[in-house]
Amino acid sequence: MRFLLAAIVAWAIAQVAKVLISSFQLRRLNLRVLADPGGMPSSHSAIVMGLTTAIGKYAGITSAAFAIALIFSFVVMYDAAGVRRAAGRQAAVLNRVVQDLVHMRGMQEAELRELLGHTPVEVLIGAVLGIAVGLIL
């Protein structure tokens, strides 16, 4: 349970921070960010690094569990900042193409979601949050 606690607390703090930051920027309560991908900080990074840090703290950094968790964390964070962000950029380009087609030929298509991933800073802040929670708990 002690492994899961750090991960869950790190995730919860990241989600609350995401709501607070977004609500402050929009000057109104914005709970929609809880369901949207992306945003500051990355809760994906926070949860995996919270788990990894707790495993390192309690099982040791030379344990197989820590090695597995660390590799898993790198994959998740790379996906959050790399693959999903690139997919978001492609969605933005496709949305512009669709807009051009609407103007030229009257074709109608639903827009693709563009904000799919995190910036490297969002991932880094989430990872630092997860590490901090893992060390404190």
Secondary structure, 3 states (H helix, E strand, C coil): CHHHHHHHHHHHHHHHHHHHHHHHHHCCCCHHHHCCCCCCCCHHHHHHHHHHHHHHHHHCCCCHHHHHHHHHHHHHHHHHHHHHHHHHHHHHHHHHHHHHHHHHHCCCCCCCCCCCCCCHHHHHHHHHHHHHHHHHC
